Amino acid sequence: MTIDDLRRLVRGPEASAGALAEALQGEPELANAVLEIANAPGLARGARFAAVDRAVAVLGKRAVVEIALFVLAGRTMDQ
């Protein structure tokens, strides 16, 4: 996934939290980053999330997009 792919995903007619979670499931690096943040001690509130869709529901679409952008930007910088 690229930044442009993410942008199209969140601005397209199918722009839902479910569609975002589904797209992230195919991107292990992005899914792991989202799960790591969702499971952070300050956010998890005692629950551990193993599924990306639950993490998206807890963090919210906007926060997940920001996490994904951060990871994707890092990929771009490494190239």
N, CA, C and O of each residue as an XYZ file, in Angstrom:
316
protein
N       0.851     -1.179      0.000
C       0.000      0.000      0.000
C       0.890      1.233      0.000
O       1.921      1.279      0.672
N       0.477      2.210     -0.755
C       1.194      3.489     -0.792
C       0.325      4.559     -0.124
O      -0.836      4.325      0.211
N       0.912      5.716      0.054
C       0.152      6.835      0.618
C      -1.019      7.179     -0.298
O      -2.112      7.481      0.181
N      -0.800      7.135     -1.600
C      -1.889      7.414     -2.540
C      -2.995      6.372     -2.441
O      -4.175      6.712     -2.527
N      -2.624      5.100     -2.261
C      -3.634      4.048     -2.081
C      -4.472      4.323     -0.834
O      -5.697      4.198     -0.853
N      -3.798      4.697      0.237
C      -4.501      4.999      1.485
C      -5.429      6.199      1.301
O      -6.569      6.186      1.766
N      -4.948      7.211      0.636
C      -5.756      8.398      0.373
C      -7.012      8.043     -0.422
O      -8.107      8.496     -0.091
N      -6.852      7.232     -1.469
C      -8.018      6.818     -2.267
C      -8.995      6.000     -1.422
O     -10.211      6.146     -1.542
N      -8.448      5.147     -0.575
C      -9.286      4.298      0.267
C     -10.147      5.116      1.216
O     -11.335      4.830      1.364
N      -9.585      6.113      1.853
C     -10.345      6.858      2.860
C     -11.200      7.973      2.258
O     -12.079      8.511      2.931
N     -10.952      8.317      1.009
C     -11.758      9.362      0.378
C     -12.769      8.812     -0.619
O     -13.611      9.553     -1.125
N     -12.687      7.523     -0.899
C     -13.561      6.917     -1.897
C     -14.965      6.692     -1.386
O     -15.257      6.931     -0.214
N     -15.839      6.229     -2.275
C     -17.235      6.000     -1.909
C     -17.410      4.884     -0.872
O     -18.427      4.844     -0.180
N     -16.454      4.000     -0.758
C     -16.515      2.896      0.201
C     -15.705      3.209      1.461
O     -15.259      2.288      2.146
N     -15.511      4.471      1.772
C     -14.655      4.900      2.887
C     -15.317      4.609      4.229
O     -16.024      5.448      4.788
N     -15.073      3.408      4.728
C     -15.629      3.030      6.026
C     -14.516      2.457      6.888
O     -13.445      2.103      6.395
N     -14.786      2.375      8.164
C     -13.816      1.780      9.081
C     -13.604      0.314      8.720
O     -12.488     -0.192      8.835
N     -14.647     -0.368      8.291
C     -14.531     -1.764      7.895
C     -13.639     -1.959      6.679
O     -12.832     -2.886      6.631
N     -13.792     -1.078      5.699
C     -12.950     -1.153      4.498
C     -11.491     -0.869      4.847
O     -10.582     -1.495      4.301
N     -11.276      0.070      5.750
C      -9.915      0.389      6.192
C      -9.301     -0.804      6.909
O      -8.155     -1.166      6.641
N     -10.046     -1.415      7.812
C      -9.544     -2.580      8.548
C      -9.228     -3.728      7.594
O      -8.215     -4.410      7.750
N     -10.083     -3.936      6.621
C      -9.861     -5.005      5.646
C      -8.589     -4.764      4.840
O      -7.818     -5.693      4.598
N      -8.369     -3.523      4.427
C      -7.163     -3.192      3.669
C      -5.910     -3.377      4.523
O      -4.882     -3.837      4.027
N      -5.993     -3.024      5.785
C      -4.834     -3.146      6.672
C      -4.481     -4.601      6.944
O      -3.314     -4.920      7.172
N      -5.466     -5.482      6.923
C      -5.201     -6.895      7.170
C      -4.273     -7.485      6.118
O      -3.573     -8.462      6.384
N      -4.264     -6.906      4.938
C      -3.371     -7.356      3.874
C      -1.996     -6.714      3.937
O      -1.141     -6.993      3.097
N      -1.778     -5.861      4.919
C      -0.510     -5.144      5.091
C       0.020     -5.408      6.490
O      -0.268     -4.635      7.404
N       0.789     -6.479      6.688
C       1.228     -6.848      8.040
C       1.936     -5.726      8.810
O       1.714     -5.571     10.011
N       2.767     -4.959      8.148
C       3.481     -3.882      8.843
C       2.507     -2.831      9.378
O       2.649     -2.368     10.510
N       1.533     -2.464      8.576
C       0.550     -1.473      9.002
C      -0.362     -2.054     10.081
O      -0.658     -1.386     11.072
N      -0.805     -3.289      9.892
C      -1.671     -3.938     10.880
C      -0.966     -4.045     12.225
O      -1.569     -3.782     13.266
N       0.296     -4.425     12.211
C       1.051     -4.536     13.461
C       1.210     -3.188     14.146
O       1.129     -3.107     15.372
N       1.436     -2.131     13.378
C       1.578     -0.794     13.963
C       0.268     -0.370     14.636
O       0.282      0.174     15.741
N      -0.843     -0.618     13.976
C      -2.150     -0.261     14.541
C      -2.414     -1.068     15.811
O      -2.852     -0.517     16.821
N      -2.149     -2.365     15.757
C      -2.373     -3.208     16.937
C      -1.452     -2.819     18.093
O      -1.856     -2.854     19.255
N      -0.221     -2.452     17.768
C       0.714     -2.037     18.818
C       0.208     -0.789     19.537
O       0.263     -0.712     20.764
N      -0.277      0.173     18.785
C      -0.817      1.396     19.393
C      -2.095      1.082     20.176
O      -2.267      1.554     21.300
N      -2.987      0.287     19.586
C      -4.241     -0.044     20.262
C      -3.999     -0.792     21.564
O      -4.776     -0.664     22.510
N      -2.928     -1.569     21.616
C      -2.618     -2.356     22.808
C      -1.656     -1.655     23.765
O      -1.208     -2.252     24.743
N      -1.342     -0.408     23.490
C      -0.463      0.355     24.386
C      -1.131      0.478     25.758
O      -2.349      0.631     25.836
N      -0.354      0.412     26.832
C      -0.937      0.435     28.186
C      -1.894      1.596     28.444
O      -2.891      1.419     29.144
N      -1.622      2.749     27.908
C      -2.483      3.901     28.149
C      -3.800      3.872     27.401
O      -4.741      4.577     27.766
N      -3.873      3.060     26.355
C      -5.087      3.014     25.538
C      -5.894      1.736     25.709
O      -7.119      1.757     25.586
N      -5.234      0.641     25.988
C      -5.889     -0.661     25.966
C      -6.916     -0.840     27.085
O      -7.853     -1.624     26.939
N      -6.756     -0.140     28.174
C      -7.696     -0.237     29.294
C      -7.909     -1.686     29.725
O      -9.031     -2.090     30.030
N      -6.831     -2.460     29.748
C      -6.905     -3.836     30.220
C      -7.248     -4.867     29.163
O      -7.061     -6.062     29.394
N      -7.739     -4.446     28.023
C      -8.087     -5.384     26.952
C      -6.946     -5.452     25.945
O      -6.283     -4.449     25.679
N      -6.722     -6.635     25.388
C      -5.714     -6.798     24.334
C      -6.454     -7.091     23.038
O      -7.349     -7.935     22.996
N      -6.074     -6.390     21.994
C      -6.707     -6.568     20.698
C      -5.824     -7.397     19.793
O      -4.637     -7.108     19.639
N      -6.396     -8.423     19.196
C      -5.675     -9.259     18.248
C      -6.184     -9.019     16.828
O      -5.504     -9.349     15.856
N      -7.367     -8.452     16.713
C      -7.983     -8.231     15.407
C      -7.906     -6.756     15.027
O      -8.188     -5.869     15.832
N      -7.519     -6.526     13.788
C      -7.374     -5.154     13.301
C      -8.707     -4.417     13.325
O      -8.746     -3.231     13.650
N      -9.789     -5.092     12.989
C     -11.080     -4.399     12.951
C     -11.483     -3.875     14.328
O     -12.081     -2.804     14.426
N     -11.163     -4.613     15.390
C     -11.454     -4.131     16.753
C     -10.562     -2.948     17.094
O     -11.009     -1.989     17.722
N      -9.307     -3.014     16.685
C      -8.393     -1.903     16.944
C      -8.863     -0.637     16.225
O      -8.804      0.457     16.786
N      -9.326     -0.787     14.990
C      -9.853      0.360     14.238
C     -11.079      0.919     14.945
O     -11.240      2.136     15.033
N     -11.940      0.048     15.448
C     -13.144      0.506     16.153
C     -12.785      1.279     17.420
O     -13.440      2.269     17.747
N     -11.755      0.837     18.132
C     -11.363      1.498     19.383
C     -10.623      2.806     19.116
O     -10.915      3.827     19.739
N      -9.665      2.775     18.191
C      -8.856      3.969     17.925
C      -9.600      5.002     17.095
O      -9.395      6.205     17.261
N     -10.455      4.538     16.209
C     -11.151      5.437     15.291
C     -10.419      5.512     13.959
O      -9.200      5.355     13.887
N     -11.181      5.753     12.927
C     -10.636      5.774     11.569
C      -9.549      6.819     11.396
O      -8.514      6.548     10.786
N      -9.775      7.997     11.923
C      -8.805      9.081     11.749
C      -7.450      8.730     12.364
O      -6.412      8.942     11.737
N      -7.455      8.196     13.589
C      -6.195      7.826     14.253
C      -5.488      6.716     13.487
O      -4.264      6.734     13.357
N      -6.247      5.756     12.982
C      -5.645      4.653     12.236
C      -5.023      5.160     10.937
O      -3.943      4.714     10.550
N      -5.691      6.075     10.276
C      -5.131      6.668      9.054
C      -3.829      7.396      9.385
O      -2.862      7.292      8.629
N      -3.784      8.120     10.481
C      -2.562      8.823     10.868
C      -1.428      7.848     11.168
O      -0.283      8.102     10.795
N      -1.732      6.737     11.836
C      -0.716      5.710     12.103
C      -0.203      5.139     10.780
O       1.005      5.009     10.580
N      -1.121      4.803      9.888
C      -0.743      4.234      8.596
C       0.105      5.221      7.794
O       1.088      4.827      7.167
N      -0.268      6.488      7.811
C       0.526      7.499      7.102
C       1.941      7.590      7.666
O       2.904      7.732      6.913
N       2.064      7.510      8.963
C       3.369      7.550      9.611
C       4.235      6.380      9.138
O       5.401      6.569      8.794
N       3.670      5.181      9.122
C       4.414      3.994      8.691
C       4.766      4.093      7.210
O       5.896      3.800      6.820
N       3.812      4.501      6.389
C       4.051      4.614      4.950
C       5.092      5.693      4.646
O       5.922      5.523      3.753
N       5.047      6.786      5.377
C       6.051      7.843      5.181
C       7.435      7.319      5.544
O       8.415      7.645      4.874
N       7.525      6.518      6.589
C       8.794      5.919      6.971
C       9.331      5.011      5.878
O      10.533      4.999      5.613
N       8.452      4.257      5.247
C       8.863      3.410      4.128
C       9.445      4.255      3.002
O      10.476      3.914      2.422
N       8.776      5.356      2.701
C       9.209      6.239      1.638
C      10.575      6.839      1.949
O      11.422      6.962      1.064
N      10.783      7.207      3.198
C      12.055      7.804      3.597
C      13.205      6.775      3.505
O      14.346      7.143      3.224
N      12.899      5.507      3.739
C      13.914      4.461      3.706
C      14.351      4.102      2.294
O      15.402      3.489      2.104
N      13.558      4.477      1.312
C      13.889      4.098     -0.082
C      14.921      5.003     -0.676
O      15.308      4.824     -1.831
